[in-house]
Amino acid sequence: MSGLSPAGASFVSLFTSALLHGIYTVLFFIALSFFWRGKGFLSLPLKILTIIPYLISTVHLSLSFWETFHAFAIHHNADKVFNHQKGWIFVAHLGMELVSCIIVDFILIWRAWVLWAYNWRSVVLPCALLFGSTVTGVVGVWQQSRAHIEGVVRGSGWALAFAILVMLTNVVSTGLIAGRIWWYIRDMRKRQHRNAKHSSLTILLVLIESGALYLGALIVFAILAVLGNPGVIIVVDVIARITGIAPTLIVVLVALRLDMESRKNDQLRHGSAEMSGFTEQNYFPSIVSMANNPSSSVLPHVTKESEDISTTQESDGQITSVEYIRPYPTRSYVSSR
């Protein structure tokens, strides 16, 4: 890819971005379907943070289409256009990518804070890194808007600092999320005297919910930026899409899990025992536990601060209810109702 011109890289970037935006659109409308159901699974701020990145991604792609059309169809000199990007479209691209990165980092930090029982000490480091990346990102956008395309490809000191801080933020946040979920799954398996092996589906769900996809794209970006490879132009636009896909995918998986548990709750309510509303803070691994026991029809529920698990079985041995009581304070953050 080292022989790829900026014009060629921008054209490939447009195709890749359009493909990823199609995937993003499907995920976004799935998320909207949960919002429209009005069951209060997700809070208003989380809904807003799901909608804004999609709008940013759509505007970003529209500007990319216009820029490419202008370079190839109107100017008839794409190399000259893409080698002297200093206009408002270029600055808007960089600004929207910065905002998208800040939003997805905030969502990942919020997710880690929730999983670590609302302990602010657990997210002090990623919050400090997010503040640093925001400052360096703003300065980096200003510098890149004044640079020749070679400077964009190779990156300024501020842009490189921004990339490093964003990557560190995601390493810490992803580690906090994945580690907590992994520990919880292992703990639950031990309590239920089940094999501690994790299925490939469990691993995949942990990676998705921890934002590892976004982290992987940032690592590729950092490598190409250091090497001064024009492929960084493609990766930057890919990241612009992934910054929306990653948190939306997390929201969809969490909402899907809560919707399934709500349906089970309705079924159990008409059965032998009435079980009150299920919310994610009562069962924070969200969708991951479904991979471990997809045929289970039980509904975990918190009633007090303890660490016991009790089950009720019928004569045929089928578990009809399960109560897992976790040693963390319950606190409503999912539903705004």
N, C-alpha and C positions, 0 to 999 in steps of 0.2 A: 504493500500500500504506500511505500515511500515515494513511488513515482507518480502518485495521484495528484493532479493539480487541484487548487482550491475550488475551481469551477466544477471539476468532476466529483470532488468530495461533497460539495454542496448538493449536487444532483442526486448522488447516492443517499445522502442524508435525508433529502426530501422524500424519496421513495420509502426508506426505512421508517421515517417519522409517520408517514401516512399509514403504513401497515400497523405500527404500534398504536396509533391513535384509533384505528378501527377496533383493536382489542380493548383499548381503554374505554371506548364508547359503550361496548357491550357490558363491561364491568360497571360502568357508571350508571347505566339504566337499570341494571340489576339492583344496585344500591338504592336508586330512586324508588324502585318497586317496594323496598322495605320501608322507605320513608313515607310513601303514600298510604301504606296500610294503617298508619296511625296507631300502632300498638305501643309507641313510646319506648322502643328498644334503645334508640340512640338519642343523645341529647342534641339540642339545637346547635351549640357550638361545633359539635362533631359533624353535623350535617353541613354546616357552613364550610367547614374545613374540607369537606368532601366535594362540595360544589365548586368552590373557588379554583382549586387546581385544574379542574376540567375546563372551566372557562378560560383560564390562562393558557392551557395546552391548546385549546381550539384557536384562540387568537394567535398564538405562537405559530401554529401550523399554517394558518391563513396568511400571515405575513411571509412565511417561507415560500408559499406558493406564489405570492405576488412578487417577491424578490427574484425568484427563479424565472418567472415569466418575463419580468422586466429585463433581466440579464440576457436571456436567450432570444426572446421574441421582439423586444423593443430596441434594446441597445445593440444587439447582434455582436456583442463582444463580452462574453461571459467572464473570460479571464480578467479583463480590465475591471469589470464591476466587482468581482469577488476578491480581487487583490487590493481594492481601495474601499473597504467597507467602513465608512465613518458616519453614515447617515442615521436618521432617526430610527429606521427599521432595525439596524444592527444594535443600536443602544437599547431599543425596546426588547429585542431578543434576549440580550444579556440581563436586563432588569427582570424580565419575567422568569428566566431561569433561576436567578438569585432568589426571588420570592418563592418559587416552587421548592427550592432546596430548603429554605427556612421553614416552610410549612411542613414538609415531610419530616424534617428533623424534630420539629416541635411535636408532631404526632407520635413519633417513635419514643421521644423522651416521656411524653404523657403516658404512653402504653407501659413503659418501664416503671414509672411512678405508681401506676395502678397495681401492677403485678407485685411490686414490692411493698404492698400494703400502705400506700400513701406516705411512705417514708421519704421526706425531702432529702435526707442525707445521702440516699442512694442515687440521687440524680443531680447532686451538686456539680460533679465533674462534667457531665454532658451539658448541663445548663451553661457552665462557664465556657465550654468549647463552642456552644451555639452562639453565645454573645460575641466571642472572638471571630467566628466565621462570618457573622453578620457585618461586623465592622470592616474586616478585610475584604469581604465581598463587595460592599458599597464602594470602597476605594478602588478595588480591582476593576469593577465595571466602568468607573470613570476613566481609569488608565487605558483599558482596552478599547474604549470608544475613541481614543485619540491615537491608537496604534495602527501601524501597517499590518496587513494580514500575517506577515512573518512573525510579528510580535504577538499576534493572537495565537498562532500555532505553537510558538515556543513558550508563551506565557510570561507575564511580568512577575516580579517578586510577590506582589500583593495577591495576584491571581493564584500563584502556587501556594502561598500561605493559606488562602481560602480553601483550596482543594485539600490541603493536608488537614486543616482543622475540621472540615466537613467529614473527611474520611475517619478521623479520630472520633468525632462525635458519633458516627455510625458504628464504629467498632465497639465503643463502650455501650451504646444503647442496644445494639444487636446482642452483645454478650449478656447484658442484664436481662433482656427479654428471653432469649433462648435458654440461658442458664436457669432462670426461674421456672420456666415451663418444663424443662427437662427434669429438674429436681422434683417438681410436683408430680409429674407422671411416674417417676421412679418410686416416690414416696407412696403414692396411691396403689401402685402395683404391689409393693411390699405389704401394705396394710391389708390388701385383699388376697395376699398369699398367691400372687400370680407371677409368672415368669417375667423377669426384668428386661427381657429383650425388647427392642423397639422395632416396629415394622418400618418398611421404607415409606409408607404413607405417613406415619407419625413424623419421621424425619423431615419429609417434604412440608408438612403442615407447620412444623416448628420453624423451618427456614422461611416460609412465606410470612408467617405471623411476626417474625423477628425483623423483617425488612432486609434479609440477606441479599435479595435480588438487587436492591439499590446499592448496597455496599459493594457488590461485585462490579457493578458498572462504574462506580467511583474509582475502584482500584485500576480498572482498565484505562480510565481517563487519565489518572495520575501517571501511569507508565508511558502512555503515548505523549502526554504533555512534556514530560522530562526528555523523551527522545526527539521531540520536535517533529513528530509524524503528522502529516496532514489528516490522517484518520481521526485525529482528535476532534475535528469539525463534525464528523459523523457521530462520535460518541457523545459530544455535548448535546446534540439534538435528541439522541436516544435517551440520555439522562433526563432531558426536559419532559419526555413521555413517562419514564419510569418513576419520576418524582410524583406523578399522579397515580400511576398504576399500583405502586407498592402500597400506599396507605388505603387506597380504595379497595384493594384486594383484602387487606386486613379487615376493613369495615364490613365487606360482604361476607367474609368467613365468620366473623363474630355475629353479625346479624342473622346469618343462616343458622348458626348454632342456637342462638336465643329463640329464633322462630320455631325450631324443632322442639326445643325444650318447652316452649309455651304450648305447643300442640299436645305434648305429652302431659303437661300440667292439666290441660283441659280434660284429657282422657281420664287421668287419675282422679280429678275432682268429681267426676261422675261415678267413680268406683268406691272402694272401701274407705279411702282416706283422703281428706282434703289437704292439699299442700298449697301454701301461699305463693305469691308471685316470684318467679325465678328471674334473677338479674345477674349480670355478669360478675358483679363484685362478690356474689355468693359462690361463684364457681369459676375463678379467674383463669383457668387454662383454656377457657372458651372452647373452640371446636376441636382441640387436639385430643381430648379424651374420647371423642367419638371414633377416632381411628383405632383406639385400643379395644373398644367394645361396641362395634357398630350395631349389633343386634340388641343391645340393651335397651330396655324401655323404662329405665329408672330415672328419677329426677332428684339430683342432689339438692339439699336445702340446708341453710344455716339457721339455727335456732338459738345458739348460745356460744360463748367462747370456751371451746373445749377441743379435744383432738380425737374424739371417738367416732367410730363408724358403726351404725347399727342397721340391720337388715330385717325385713319381714318376709317370710316365705310361706307359700301355700303348701298343701300336702304333696303336690307333684314336684316340689323343689324349685319352682319358678320364683325368682325374686320379684316381688310386687312393689316394694318400696325400699329406698336406701336413703340414709341420712348421714351426710358427711359434715361434720362440724369443724370448721377450720379456726385456728387460733388467731384470727385477725379481726379487727373491728369492722363491722358492716357499715357501709357508707354508700349512699346512692349517688352515682355519677353518670350512669348510663341514661336513665330516663329523666326527662324534664317535666313529666306530668306531676 
